[in-house]
Amino acid sequence: MARIYIAGKITGMDAAAAYELFLAAENLLMFHGHTPLNPMKLVDQAEGRTYMAYLLDALRIIDEQAE
């Protein structure tokens, strides 16, 4: 199957709610035999990081790990 990067709104969301939504997407992808790339687990979620920092991390993950 495929490696799939999970993309979606995180900015401005409650961190716990965003984590749960991305976890649900991750579980659904795994159920269907895919390897999910979950940015909530793969990207540093430290408070105060800029949107650009998150975006650059996401692009790096896609470049290195996605098919």
Contacts in CASP RR format, 6 or more apart in sequence:
PFRMAT RR
TARGET T0000
AUTHOR 0000-0000-0000
METHOD contacts of the structure
MODEL  1
MARIYIAGKITGMDAAAAYELFLAAENLLMFHGHTPLNPMKLVDQAEGRT
YMAYLLDALRIIDEQAE
1 32 0 8 1.000
1 33 0 8 1.000
1 34 0 8 1.000
1 35 0 8 1.000
2 34 0 8 1.000
2 35 0 8 1.000
2 67 0 8 1.000
3 34 0 8 1.000
3 35 0 8 1.000
3 36 0 8 1.000
3 37 0 8 1.000
3 65 0 8 1.000
3 66 0 8 1.000
3 67 0 8 1.000
4 29 0 8 1.000
4 34 0 8 1.000
4 35 0 8 1.000
4 36 0 8 1.000
4 37 0 8 1.000
4 66 0 8 1.000
5 37 0 8 1.000
5 39 0 8 1.000
5 58 0 8 1.000
5 61 0 8 1.000
5 62 0 8 1.000
5 65 0 8 1.000
5 66 0 8 1.000
6 22 0 8 1.000
6 25 0 8 1.000
6 26 0 8 1.000
6 29 0 8 1.000
6 36 0 8 1.000
6 37 0 8 1.000
6 38 0 8 1.000
6 39 0 8 1.000
6 40 0 8 1.000
7 39 0 8 1.000
7 58 0 8 1.000
8 22 0 8 1.000
9 18 0 8 1.000
10 18 0 8 1.000
10 22 0 8 1.000
10 39 0 8 1.000
10 40 0 8 1.000
10 54 0 8 1.000
11 51 0 8 1.000
11 54 0 8 1.000
15 45 0 8 1.000
18 40 0 8 1.000
19 40 0 8 1.000
22 38 0 8 1.000
22 39 0 8 1.000
22 40 0 8 1.000
22 41 0 8 1.000
23 38 0 8 1.000
23 40 0 8 1.000
25 36 0 8 1.000
25 38 0 8 1.000
26 36 0 8 1.000
26 38 0 8 1.000
26 41 0 8 1.000
29 35 0 8 1.000
29 36 0 8 1.000
30 36 0 8 1.000
37 61 0 8 1.000
37 62 0 8 1.000
37 65 0 8 1.000
37 66 0 8 1.000
39 54 0 8 1.000
39 57 0 8 1.000
39 58 0 8 1.000
39 61 0 8 1.000
42 57 0 8 1.000
42 61 0 8 1.000
43 54 0 8 1.000
43 57 0 8 1.000
43 58 0 8 1.000
43 61 0 8 1.000
44 57 0 8 1.000
END
